[in-house]
Amino acid sequence: MDRKAAKELLHIQGWLADEVNRQLTWLTLSRDLPPWKRSLEVLFADAELALTNETG
C-alpha cells in the first residue's frame, strides 16, 4: 500500500472512531440528562432563591 493510501485509510479509521464515540455520547446524554435535571432541581431552586434574596 502506498503512503498516501495508508494515510487516507488511517484518517478514515479515526473519523469512524469519532463518529461512534459521538453516537454513544449523544445516546448516553439523551438517556441521562432528564434524571440529572430532576436530581438537581432542588439545587437550581435554592440557587435562584439565594440570588433573588440577595438582590431583592
Wavefront OBJ file of the C-alpha trace (Angstrom):
o trace
v 0.000 0.000 0.000
v 1.423 3.376 -0.871
v 1.920 6.071 1.761
v -0.914 8.318 0.542
v -3.469 5.486 0.627
v -2.259 4.377 4.060
v -2.589 7.913 5.460
v -6.075 8.277 3.978
v -7.160 4.917 5.363
v -5.912 5.809 8.852
v -7.693 9.169 8.599
v -10.931 7.340 7.792
v -10.331 4.981 10.727
v -10.008 7.969 13.085
v -13.128 9.587 11.652
v -15.128 6.381 12.152
v -13.970 6.126 15.762
v -15.057 9.738 16.371
v -18.468 9.066 14.814
v -19.014 6.003 17.011
v -17.947 7.948 20.102
v -20.244 10.833 19.154
v -23.218 8.493 18.750
v -22.518 6.851 22.107
v -22.116 10.244 23.755
v -25.444 11.527 22.427
v -27.179 8.290 23.338
v -25.796 8.490 26.866
v -26.700 12.165 27.237
v -30.216 11.717 25.892
v -30.777 8.932 28.398
v -29.012 10.508 31.382
v -29.869 14.210 31.173
v -33.528 14.029 32.286
v -32.706 12.186 35.548
v -29.762 14.532 36.171
v -32.041 17.533 35.704
v -34.611 16.101 38.104
v -31.936 15.342 40.700
v -30.614 18.917 40.506
v -33.965 20.757 40.523
v -33.816 21.426 44.281
v -30.331 22.915 43.942
v -31.448 25.050 40.995
v -34.373 26.363 43.041
v -32.092 27.080 46.018
v -29.696 28.983 43.761
v -32.493 31.080 42.281
v -33.842 31.840 45.752
v -30.411 32.809 47.040
v -29.896 35.231 44.161
v -33.420 36.643 44.487
v -32.905 37.256 48.214
v -29.528 38.849 47.517
v -30.888 41.369 45.028
v -34.221 41.900 46.369
l 1 2 3 4 5 6 7 8 9 10 11 12 13 14 15 16 17 18 19 20 21 22 23 24 25 26 27 28 29 30 31 32 33 34 35 36 37 38 39 40 41 42 43 44 45 46 47 48 49 50 51 52 53 54 55 56
